[in-house]
Amino acid sequence: MVQRYTSKHFDTEGFYSLPVPAPFGEFASYGFGIAGFRVMAKVDSRPFPTEWGTFILNGSNTLRGFFVEIERTLEFERIAQMMVADHFRELERSPHHRPEG
């Protein structure tokens, strides 16, 4: 299943991420970003409900999906956590950093 990222703050077309576990309803799945799209890959063998058929890519030459705000995704949350951690590592390496205490 594919979703198109939207954002009021970022150009989402340059957004890429590694797959991360991302629950999709009751299904075990992973989500990742590539070129402004969010891809949800179901990794269990249970079939999707028939009403979702038009949104499934397997065997289809038509792409249908939803729009999702990138800031509301698990992938974005994980990237934000990494950026904050990296920022603090850089601060600690700074010659002007004074340890608290």
Beta strands, then each sheet from edge to edge (+ up, - down):
strand 1: 2-6
strand 2: 20-21
strand 3: 29-34
strand 4: 37-42
strand 5: 65-69
sheet 1: 2+ 3- 4+ 1- 5-
end
